[in-house]
C-alpha cells in the first residue's frame, strides 16, 4: 500500500511541478491541481448521479418485490439481482468517485511531504553527491530543525536549504554539491502563499493557523451548500438528522486534521470544499434525477413502441398484407425524442394498413354490387318475357 501511494504521489508530483513551472508558486499550483482533479473526476460524478437516479427509479419495483418475497430472503435477493440486470443498474456503481477521494488525498499528501522524491523526482540513494550534501545539511543545527516524525525529513531539508539562502560557501559546500542543491533552493522559495509557509504545520504562533479556520468554514459551509443544492437537507431532516450538525462536524474534523499536516494540505482541502458546491450546482441543474429519469422513461417507451411495431409488422406479413411505406421511412433526428419518433412511425404504419384495408373493402363492395346488378338485370329480363 505504501508503494502504491508513493507511485500516485509521484504522478501527482509531475502535475504539481507542471503547474509550478507555469505559475511559479506552489499555492497557486495546488489550486489548479484541485480544479484539475475535480474536472478529471467529473465524468465519474455524472455516472454516480445516473446511478443514484436509477436506484431512485427502481424503488417502487423493489418495494413490490419486498412485499411479494419479504419472507423469502433468498428469493428476494435473486429477484432484486434480476431487476438490476434488466434495468442495467448496479447498487455500487456510484461509489467510485467517493472511493477515489482517498487515493487522491494520500497521493497529494505524499507529493507534499516528500517533495524531493515525488515532486522534483531526485534520486537520494544513487546520487552520491546529493546524498553527501543532504547529510551535511542535517548536521547544521543553525539551519536544520529536526522533527519528531521522520516522514517530514524532506520538508526539513527544504526548509534548511531555504535558511541557507544560497550562501553555500559559508558552510563549505563544493561546486558539485551546490549544483545539486540549487533546484531544491529554487523550489523552496515557491512555498510562500499569501504570507503562509505551505510546508509548515499550523500552530497558534504562526500564520498557518489562519488556514485552519479557513478550512473549518469552507468545509462546513461547502457541505451545507452542497446538501441544499442536491436536496439532501430535506431528506436528512426527514430522517431526524440535522444537516447543520453534519456540516459543523465535518468542519471540525477537517480543522483538526489540518493541525497535524503541512498547510499545503489545508489549502487543498479548502479549495476542494469550495469547488464542491459549484460542481453540485452543475450536476443538479443538468443531470438531476428528474431529467435523467425522464430520459430513461422516454428510451423505455421508445423501446416498447419499436417492439410493438415489430410484432405488428410480423403479424401483417403472415396475413399477406403489404406495407406501402417502410417502417423506418425517415431516420430519427438527433434533436427529437425517440419515443415521439417511434410513436409517429407506428401511427404511419397503422394508417397505411388501414388505407389498404379500406381499399380492399371498397373493391369487395364494388364486386358485390356488380353481382347484384347482374342479378337484377336477369330478373328484369325474365319478368319481361313473362
C-alpha positions as CSV (number, residue, x, y, z in Angstrom):
1,X,0.0,0.0,0.0
2,X,2.9,2.3,0.8
3,X,4.4,1.7,-2.6
4,X,1.0,2.4,-4.3
5,X,0.7,5.8,-2.5
6,X,4.3,6.6,-3.4
7,X,3.5,5.8,-7.1
8,X,0.4,8.0,-7.0
9,X,2.3,10.8,-5.2
10,X,5.0,10.6,-7.9
11,X,2.4,11.1,-10.6
12,X,0.8,14.0,-8.8
13,X,4.2,15.4,-8.3
14,X,4.6,15.7,-12.0
15,X,1.3,17.6,-12.2
16,X,2.2,19.9,-9.4
17,X,5.6,20.6,-10.9
18,X,4.0,21.4,-14.2
19,X,1.7,24.0,-12.6
20,X,4.5,25.3,-10.5
21,X,6.7,25.9,-13.6
22,X,3.8,27.8,-15.2
23,X,2.7,29.9,-12.2
24,X,5.9,29.9,-10.1
25,X,4.0,29.4,-6.8
26,X,3.2,26.2,-5.0
27,X,-0.1,27.6,-3.6
28,X,-1.5,28.5,-7.0
29,X,-0.3,25.1,-8.2
30,X,-2.4,23.4,-5.6
31,X,-5.5,25.5,-6.5
32,X,-5.2,24.4,-10.2
33,X,-4.3,20.9,-9.1
34,X,-7.6,20.7,-7.2
35,X,-9.5,22.1,-10.2
36,X,-7.7,19.6,-12.4
37,X,-8.7,16.6,-10.2
38,X,-12.3,17.8,-10.0
39,X,-12.6,18.1,-13.7
40,X,-10.9,14.7,-14.2
41,X,-13.5,13.1,-11.9
42,X,-16.5,14.9,-13.3
43,X,-17.5,12.1,-15.7
44,X,-17.4,9.7,-12.8
45,X,-19.6,12.2,-10.8
46,X,-22.1,12.2,-13.6
47,X,-22.1,8.4,-13.6
48,X,-22.6,8.4,-9.9
49,X,-25.6,10.8,-10.4
50,X,-27.1,8.5,-13.0
51,X,-26.6,5.5,-10.7
52,X,-28.4,7.3,-7.9
53,X,-31.2,8.4,-10.2
54,X,-31.6,4.8,-11.5
55,X,-31.8,3.4,-7.9
56,X,-34.4,6.0,-7.1
57,X,-36.4,4.9,-10.2
58,X,-36.3,1.3,-9.0
59,X,-37.5,2.0,-5.5
60,X,-41.3,1.3,-6.3
61,X,-40.3,-2.0,-8.0
62,X,-38.1,-3.0,-5.1
63,X,-40.9,-2.2,-2.7
64,X,-43.2,-4.5,-4.7
65,X,-40.6,-7.3,-4.5
66,X,-40.2,-6.7,-0.8
67,X,-44.0,-7.1,-0.3
68,X,-44.0,-10.2,-2.5
69,X,-40.9,-12.0,-1.3
70,X,-40.3,-10.3,2.0
71,X,-40.4,-13.6,3.9
72,X,-38.1,-15.4,1.5
73,X,-34.8,-13.5,1.6
74,X,-33.0,-15.8,-0.9
75,X,-35.8,-15.4,-3.5
76,X,-36.0,-11.6,-2.8
77,X,-32.2,-11.2,-3.3
78,X,-32.4,-13.2,-6.5
79,X,-35.3,-11.1,-7.9
80,X,-33.5,-7.9,-6.9
81,X,-30.4,-9.1,-8.8
82,X,-32.5,-9.9,-11.9
83,X,-34.1,-6.4,-11.6
84,X,-30.7,-4.8,-11.5
85,X,-29.7,-6.8,-14.6
86,X,-32.9,-5.9,-16.5
87,X,-32.6,-2.2,-15.7
88,X,-28.8,-2.1,-16.2
89,X,-28.2,-0.8,-12.7
90,X,-25.6,-1.5,-10.1
91,X,-26.0,-0.7,-6.4
92,X,-22.3,0.1,-6.0
93,X,-21.9,1.9,-9.3
94,X,-22.0,5.3,-7.8
95,X,-19.4,4.7,-5.1
96,X,-16.3,5.1,-7.3
97,X,-15.9,8.9,-7.0
98,X,-16.1,8.6,-3.2
99,X,-13.6,5.8,-3.1
100,X,-11.2,7.8,-5.3
101,X,-11.1,10.7,-2.9
102,X,-8.8,8.7,-0.5
103,X,-6.1,7.8,-3.0
104,X,-6.1,11.4,-4.3
105,X,-5.7,12.8,-0.8
106,X,-2.9,10.4,0.2
107,X,-1.2,10.8,-3.1
108,X,-1.1,14.5,-2.8
109,X,0.0,14.1,0.8
110,X,3.0,12.1,-0.3
111,X,3.8,14.7,-3.0
112,X,3.8,17.5,-0.5
113,X,5.5,15.7,2.4
114,X,8.2,14.1,0.1
115,X,8.8,16.9,-2.4
116,X,12.4,15.8,-3.2
117,X,11.5,12.4,-4.5
118,X,7.8,12.9,-5.6
119,X,7.9,16.4,-7.0
120,X,11.5,17.0,-8.0
121,X,12.0,13.3,-8.6
122,X,15.5,13.3,-7.2
123,X,17.3,10.1,-6.6
124,X,18.5,10.3,-3.0
125,X,20.1,6.9,-2.9
126,X,22.1,6.6,-6.1
127,X,23.1,10.3,-6.3
128,X,26.2,10.2,-4.0
129,X,26.9,14.0,-4.3
130,X,23.3,14.9,-3.4
131,X,23.3,12.4,-0.5
132,X,26.5,13.9,0.8
133,X,25.1,17.4,0.7
134,X,21.9,16.4,2.5
135,X,23.9,14.6,5.1
136,X,25.9,17.7,5.7
137,X,22.8,19.9,5.9
138,X,21.4,17.7,8.7
139,X,24.5,18.4,10.8
140,X,23.9,22.2,10.6
141,X,22.0,22.9,13.7
142,X,21.6,26.6,13.0
143,X,19.6,26.0,9.7
144,X,18.3,22.4,10.1
145,X,15.5,21.7,12.5
146,X,14.6,18.0,13.1
147,X,11.0,17.0,13.8
148,X,9.7,14.0,15.7
149,X,8.3,12.5,12.5
150,X,10.9,11.1,10.0
151,X,8.1,11.4,7.4
152,X,8.8,15.1,7.2
153,X,12.6,14.8,6.8
154,X,12.4,16.0,3.2
155,X,10.4,19.1,4.3
156,X,13.1,19.8,6.9
157,X,15.8,19.6,4.2
158,X,13.9,22.1,2.0
159,X,13.4,24.4,5.0
160,X,17.2,24.2,5.8
161,X,18.2,24.9,2.2
162,X,15.9,27.9,2.3
163,X,17.5,29.1,5.5
164,X,20.9,28.8,3.9
165,X,19.7,31.3,1.4
166,X,22.2,30.4,-1.3
167,X,25.2,31.2,1.0
168,X,26.7,27.8,0.3
169,X,30.3,29.0,0.7
170,X,29.7,29.8,4.4
171,X,29.0,26.1,5.1
172,X,31.7,24.7,2.8
173,X,29.7,23.1,0.1
174,X,31.5,22.1,-3.1
175,X,30.5,23.3,-6.5
176,X,29.1,20.0,-7.4
177,X,27.0,19.9,-4.2
178,X,25.8,23.4,-4.9
179,X,24.7,22.3,-8.4
180,X,22.6,19.5,-6.9
181,X,21.1,21.8,-4.1
182,X,20.2,24.6,-6.4
183,X,16.9,23.1,-7.7
184,X,15.9,22.4,-4.1
185,X,16.6,26.1,-3.2
186,X,14.5,27.3,-6.2
187,X,11.6,25.2,-5.2
188,X,11.9,26.2,-1.5
189,X,11.2,29.9,-2.4
190,X,7.9,29.0,-4.0
191,X,6.1,27.6,-0.9
192,X,5.1,31.1,0.3
193,X,1.4,31.7,-0.4
194,X,-0.1,34.9,0.9
195,X,2.4,35.1,3.7
196,X,1.8,31.5,4.8
197,X,4.6,28.8,4.5
198,X,2.8,25.9,3.0
199,X,5.4,23.4,4.3
200,X,4.8,24.5,7.9
201,X,2.3,22.8,10.3
202,X,-0.3,25.1,11.8
203,X,0.5,26.3,15.3
204,X,-1.1,29.1,17.3
205,X,2.0,31.2,16.9
206,X,2.5,31.0,13.1
207,X,0.3,32.4,10.2
208,X,-0.5,28.8,9.1
209,X,-3.2,28.7,11.8
210,X,-5.3,31.0,9.5
211,X,-5.8,28.2,7.1
212,X,-7.2,26.0,9.9
213,X,-10.1,28.4,10.4
214,X,-10.5,28.8,6.7
215,X,-10.7,25.0,6.4
216,X,-13.4,24.8,9.0
217,X,-15.7,27.4,7.4
218,X,-15.0,26.2,3.9
219,X,-15.7,22.6,4.8
220,X,-18.8,23.2,6.9
221,X,-20.2,25.9,4.6
222,X,-19.4,23.9,1.4
223,X,-21.1,20.8,2.8
224,X,-24.2,22.7,3.8
225,X,-24.5,24.4,0.5
226,X,-23.9,21.1,-1.4
227,X,-26.7,19.4,0.6
228,X,-29.0,22.3,-0.1
229,X,-28.3,22.2,-3.9
230,X,-28.7,18.4,-4.0
231,X,-31.8,18.4,-1.9
232,X,-30.1,16.3,0.8
233,X,-31.2,18.7,3.5
234,X,-34.9,17.8,3.4
235,X,-34.0,14.1,3.3
236,X,-31.7,14.4,6.3
237,X,-34.4,16.3,8.2
238,X,-37.0,13.6,7.4
239,X,-34.6,11.0,8.8
240,X,-34.1,13.0,12.0
241,X,-30.5,14.0,11.2
242,X,-29.6,17.7,11.3
243,X,-27.6,18.8,8.2
244,X,-26.3,21.8,10.2
245,X,-24.8,19.4,12.7
246,X,-23.3,17.3,10.0
247,X,-21.7,20.3,8.4
248,X,-20.2,21.5,11.6
249,X,-18.9,18.1,12.5
250,X,-17.2,17.8,9.1
251,X,-15.7,21.3,9.5
252,X,-14.3,20.4,12.9
253,X,-12.8,17.2,11.7
254,X,-11.2,18.9,8.7
255,X,-9.8,21.6,11.0
256,X,-8.4,19.0,13.4
257,X,-6.6,17.1,10.7
258,X,-5.2,20.4,9.3
259,X,-3.4,20.9,12.6
260,X,-1.2,17.8,12.0
261,X,-0.3,18.1,8.3
262,X,1.5,20.7,6.2
263,X,-0.5,23.8,5.4
264,X,-0.5,22.9,1.7
265,X,-2.9,20.0,2.5
266,X,-5.2,22.5,4.3
267,X,-5.1,24.7,1.2
268,X,-6.1,21.7,-0.9
269,X,-8.9,20.8,1.5
270,X,-10.2,24.4,1.4
271,X,-10.2,24.6,-2.4
272,X,-11.9,21.2,-2.7
273,X,-14.6,22.3,-0.3
274,X,-15.2,25.5,-2.2
275,X,-15.3,23.7,-5.6
276,X,-17.7,21.1,-4.4
277,X,-20.9,23.3,-4.3
278,X,-20.1,24.6,-7.8
279,X,-19.8,21.1,-9.1
280,X,-23.0,20.1,-7.4
281,X,-24.9,23.0,-8.9
282,X,-23.8,21.9,-12.4
283,X,-24.7,18.3,-11.8
284,X,-28.1,19.2,-10.2
285,X,-29.0,21.5,-13.0
286,X,-28.2,19.4,-16.0
287,X,-28.1,15.9,-14.5
288,X,-30.6,15.8,-11.8
289,X,-32.7,12.7,-11.1
290,X,-35.9,14.1,-12.7
291,X,-34.1,14.8,-16.0
292,X,-32.3,11.5,-16.0
293,X,-35.4,9.5,-15.2
294,X,-37.4,11.3,-17.9
295,X,-34.8,10.4,-20.5
296,X,-34.7,6.9,-19.2
297,X,-38.5,6.7,-19.4
298,X,-38.5,8.1,-22.9
299,X,-36.0,5.5,-24.0
300,X,-38.1,2.7,-22.4
301,X,-41.3,3.9,-24.2
302,X,-39.4,4.1,-27.5
303,X,-38.1,0.5,-27.0
304,X,-41.7,-0.7,-26.3
305,X,-43.0,1.1,-29.4
306,X,-40.4,-0.5,-31.6
307,X,-41.1,-3.9,-30.1
308,X,-44.9,-3.4,-30.7
309,X,-44.2,-2.3,-34.3
310,X,-42.1,-5.3,-34.9
311,X,-44.9,-7.6,-33.7
312,X,-47.5,-5.8,-35.8
313,X,-45.2,-6.0,-38.9
314,X,-44.7,-9.7,-38.4
315,X,-48.4,-10.3,-37.9
316,X,-49.5,-8.5,-41.1
317,X,-46.7,-10.1,-43.0
318,X,-48.1,-13.5,-42.2
319,X,-51.5,-12.3,-43.4
320,X,-50.0,-11.2,-46.7
321,X,-50.7,-7.5,-46.1
322,X,-48.1,-5.4,-47.9
323,X,-46.8,-2.2,-46.5
324,X,-47.0,0.8,-48.7
325,X,-44.2,2.7,-46.8
326,X,-41.3,1.3,-44.9
327,X,-41.4,1.4,-41.1
328,X,-38.3,3.4,-40.9
329,X,-39.1,5.9,-43.6
330,X,-37.0,8.6,-42.1
331,X,-34.2,8.3,-39.6
332,X,-35.0,9.9,-36.2
333,X,-33.5,13.3,-35.8
334,X,-30.8,13.7,-33.1
335,X,-32.8,16.5,-31.5
336,X,-36.1,14.6,-31.4
337,X,-37.4,12.4,-28.7
338,X,-37.1,8.7,-29.6
339,X,-40.4,8.0,-28.0
340,X,-42.1,10.5,-30.3
341,X,-40.3,9.1,-33.4
342,X,-41.4,5.6,-32.5
343,X,-45.0,6.7,-31.9
344,X,-45.1,8.6,-35.2
345,X,-43.7,5.6,-37.2
346,X,-46.3,3.3,-35.6
347,X,-49.2,5.7,-36.5
348,X,-47.8,6.0,-40.0
349,X,-47.7,2.2,-40.4
350,X,-51.2,1.8,-39.0
351,X,-52.5,4.5,-41.4
352,X,-51.0,2.6,-44.3
353,X,-52.6,-0.7,-43.2
354,X,-56.0,1.0,-42.6
355,X,-55.8,2.6,-46.1
356,X,-55.0,-0.7,-47.7
357,X,-57.8,-2.4,-45.8
358,X,-60.3,0.3,-46.8
359,X,-59.3,-0.1,-50.5
360,X,-59.9,-3.9,-50.2
361,X,-63.2,-3.3,-48.6
362,X,-64.2,-0.8,-51.3
363,X,-63.2,-3.2,-54.0
364,X,-65.1,-6.0,-52.4
365,X,-68.2,-3.9,-52.1
366,X,-68.0,-2.9,-55.8
367,X,-67.6,-6.5,-56.7
368,X,-70.7,-7.5,-54.7
369,X,-72.5,-4.5,-56.2
370,X,-71.7,-5.7,-59.7
371,X,-73.1,-9.2,-59.0
372,X,-76.3,-7.7,-57.6
373,X,-76.8,-5.5,-60.6
374,X,-76.3,-8.5,-62.9
375,X,-78.8,-10.5,-60.9
376,X,-81.3,-7.6,-61.0
377,X,-80.9,-7.4,-64.8
378,X,-81.6,-11.1,-65.3
379,X,-84.7,-10.9,-63.1
380,X,-85.9,-8.0,-65.1
381,X,-85.4,-9.8,-68.4
382,X,-87.3,-12.8,-67.0
383,X,-90.2,-10.8,-66.0
384,X,-90.3,-9.1,-69.4
385,X,-90.5,-12.4,-71.1
386,X,-93.4,-13.5,-69.0
